[in-house]
Amino acid sequence: MDNIVIAALLTAAIVAGTPILFAALGELLAERSGILNLGVEGMMLVGAVVGFIFTIKTGNHWYGFLAAMISGGMTALIHAFISITLKGNQVVSGLALTIFGTGTSGFLGKAYQGLPTSDPVTAIAIPFLSDIPILGRIFFNHDPLVYIGFILAIIFWLVMYRTKWGLNIRAVGENPAAADAVGISVSRVRYFCTIIGGMMAGLGGAYLSLVYAPSWQENMTAGRGWIAVALVIFALWNPLWAIAGSYLFGAVEAMTFGLQIVGIKISPFFLQMLPYLFTILVLVIVTIKMRQDAGAPSALSVAYDREER
Amino acid sequence: MIKAKMIKRQYRSLSVDIGVPVFSILLAFVVSGAFLYFSGFDPGETFLRMFKGAFGSSYAIAETIVKAIPLMLAGLAVSLAFRMKLWNIGAEGQLYMGAFAASWVALTCGHLSSWLLLLLMFLAGFLGGAVWGFIPGFLRGYWQVNETIVTLMLNYVAISWVGYLVFGPWKDPASKGFPLTPRFSDAAYLPTFGDSRVHLGLLIAIVIALIFYLVLRYSRWGYEIKVIGESQNAARYAGMNVARNIVLVMIISGGIAGITGMIEVSGITHRLQQDISPGYGFSAVIVAWLARLHPFSIILVAFLFGALLVGGFGVQTFGIPYSIVLMLEGSILFFLLAGEFLLRYKIVLVRKEVQ
């Protein structure tokens, strides 16, 4: 009996962690290139509503996911233009993006509020692996997006640490002047990373409206965008840690429902605090140990200006 | 061939300083208007209704002020930290902790005389926010932990804490299941001006703005803040205690955000509830930035933001979703950010010889 409860909890944790994982991977990439985008919440909301509308209109959720990614990328483009080309303040621009995205998604989604999706995403059991007792159910009997998230995280890690591209991205985030000197286009790399980041946030949002809920509700991300921002730090800007972190944060979310069912009396509000407290704790420990900004890209949120080298 | 080139401005004329932001805001209205138009709404009528909703009657103006007060206070709070280049984006959480502490006083000492009770609530509000500012301040000052992230994270801890209280131990048994504390005793109500909902908070905000102006401009400490904001190393060479100043500024910044929370529960809701702030702490960041951290400009910008909020509520009754206000707010910001660029750089067209 207990095993079944725990297995159900872990299964739910992975599902709850997946939208956060998408968004966090995107933010991680942008931050690695030196762009802090606090607009994740807004980009997720836009992705959620656009993905939902396109699924209803086309009857195919894959078009929905694609549209969500494009819309997420487009909103990120605003932030990229302001922070890279115009060298504007990234904190203010990111907050503006969150406000703008919340408004735009609410406006676009007014007519779709509460409708069911027209093309539900079904689980795919992976042959053989899903037959493993308990573990098979937890890890290998999910909707395709869960696997995609997992695989994308590994691809992100490989690109970042095993390719020249990744080296360029990290160089731009650490020392843009040096990267510029060896002929890397700082703005091109930053644009690329910020836009991909937005696409991932859009995908995370669409996961909520097409798989997790699955329907559109105003403000349905409910702070997950901020959790994603926290997760990037929690994962110390490493995509592989982001997998573990997102499932851990997902477990916290799953537990807020789960514990009440099992009859453990702890306020869900205390559980809600945990991801944020964990993140602060990790940040403090790592900062003290490393005596620097916790492995954060050195040029994070600093606009690059050739003349100011 | 003609090519555009960006040149840093050496000086700025007043017409550029005023013209660029005004033009930016106009553009934001044009873009949102186009969006409204293509969604089947009449943009002219919508904006007119918003304007009337915010300024059309004495009641409307009073409501605009009511919404502007927390933005003024929270905006002042974060502006102090920003002057030292401390990105305190935790005003929302500091506001909630201030509201929590002030509510605790109001609920436990409700029998006291009004002025004493209000004074205690004021102090409690300051303390609640100050503790929430001290944590990131201390971590930043002495251990170099990034304050942007800590303040951001602490917001959600504070909001959850208030959620726990109003859904749990502090819930009014008579509230029929609604997550509210019991109503405060009359002694805990902030005095209002006449029959309106405009309360003493307005005066408090203006006094704080005045104090800020004087201290920052004329005191030794104001000078230290300025120096530390410009260069921490220079400040250290000059013998200033940077770490202690960081902690102090974060305590005061958090404390004033906490007062914002106290004023909202004492002046508006008269009880603690979960939605005491619709994101005032976040909007405050924007208000302070738009006002270029100048105390009196913050009062003015907060007033305009209050108008936007109230005007937005006004159009809802005509079937236009409130979200249009957020869109408008977001686009105004984008255009102002873009306009900021034109304030710093001049775009000149240069003729290039084609080879």
Chai-1 contact restraints between the chains, C-beta under 6 A:
chainA,res_idxA,chainB,res_idxB,connection_type,confidence,min_distance_angstrom,max_distance_angstrom,comment,restraint_id
A,I82,B,L337,contact,1.0,0.0,6.0,A-B,restraint_1
A,L86,B,A338,contact,1.0,0.0,6.0,A-B,restraint_2
A,L86,B,F341,contact,1.0,0.0,6.0,A-B,restraint_3
A,G88,B,L337,contact,1.0,0.0,6.0,A-B,restraint_4
A,G88,B,E340,contact,1.0,0.0,6.0,A-B,restraint_5
A,V91,B,W87,contact,1.0,0.0,6.0,A-B,restraint_6
A,V92,B,W289,contact,1.0,0.0,6.0,A-B,restraint_7
A,S93,B,L337,contact,1.0,0.0,6.0,A-B,restraint_8
A,L95,B,F282,contact,1.0,0.0,6.0,A-B,restraint_9
A,L95,B,V285,contact,1.0,0.0,6.0,A-B,restraint_10
A,A96,B,G330,contact,1.0,0.0,6.0,A-B,restraint_11
A,A96,B,L333,contact,1.0,0.0,6.0,A-B,restraint_12
A,A96,B,F334,contact,1.0,0.0,6.0,A-B,restraint_13
A,I99,B,L326,contact,1.0,0.0,6.0,A-B,restraint_14
A,I99,B,E329,contact,1.0,0.0,6.0,A-B,restraint_15
A,I99,B,G330,contact,1.0,0.0,6.0,A-B,restraint_16
A,F100,B,G330,contact,1.0,0.0,6.0,A-B,restraint_17
A,T102,B,L326,contact,1.0,0.0,6.0,A-B,restraint_18
A,G103,B,S323,contact,1.0,0.0,6.0,A-B,restraint_19
A,G103,B,L326,contact,1.0,0.0,6.0,A-B,restraint_20
A,G103,B,M327,contact,1.0,0.0,6.0,A-B,restraint_21
A,G103,B,G330,contact,1.0,0.0,6.0,A-B,restraint_22
A,T104,B,M327,contact,1.0,0.0,6.0,A-B,restraint_23
A,G106,B,S323,contact,1.0,0.0,6.0,A-B,restraint_24
A,F107,B,P321,contact,1.0,0.0,6.0,A-B,restraint_25
A,F107,B,S323,contact,1.0,0.0,6.0,A-B,restraint_26
A,F107,B,I324,contact,1.0,0.0,6.0,A-B,restraint_27
A,K110,B,P321,contact,1.0,0.0,6.0,A-B,restraint_28
A,A230,B,M153,contact,1.0,0.0,6.0,A-B,restraint_29
A,I233,B,I149,contact,1.0,0.0,6.0,A-B,restraint_30
A,S267,B,Y164,contact,1.0,0.0,6.0,A-B,restraint_31
A,S267,B,G168,contact,1.0,0.0,6.0,A-B,restraint_32
A,F269,B,S160,contact,1.0,0.0,6.0,A-B,restraint_33
A,F269,B,G163,contact,1.0,0.0,6.0,A-B,restraint_34
A,F269,B,Y164,contact,1.0,0.0,6.0,A-B,restraint_35
A,Q272,B,S160,contact,1.0,0.0,6.0,A-B,restraint_36
A,M273,B,V157,contact,1.0,0.0,6.0,A-B,restraint_37
A,M273,B,S160,contact,1.0,0.0,6.0,A-B,restraint_38
A,Y276,B,M153,contact,1.0,0.0,6.0,A-B,restraint_39
A,Y276,B,Y156,contact,1.0,0.0,6.0,A-B,restraint_40
A,Y276,B,V157,contact,1.0,0.0,6.0,A-B,restraint_41
A,T279,B,M153,contact,1.0,0.0,6.0,A-B,restraint_42
A,I280,B,V150,contact,1.0,0.0,6.0,A-B,restraint_43
A,I280,B,M153,contact,1.0,0.0,6.0,A-B,restraint_44
A,L283,B,V145,contact,1.0,0.0,6.0,A-B,restraint_45
A,V284,B,V145,contact,1.0,0.0,6.0,A-B,restraint_46
A,T287,B,V145,contact,1.0,0.0,6.0,A-B,restraint_47
A,I288,B,W143,contact,1.0,0.0,6.0,A-B,restraint_48
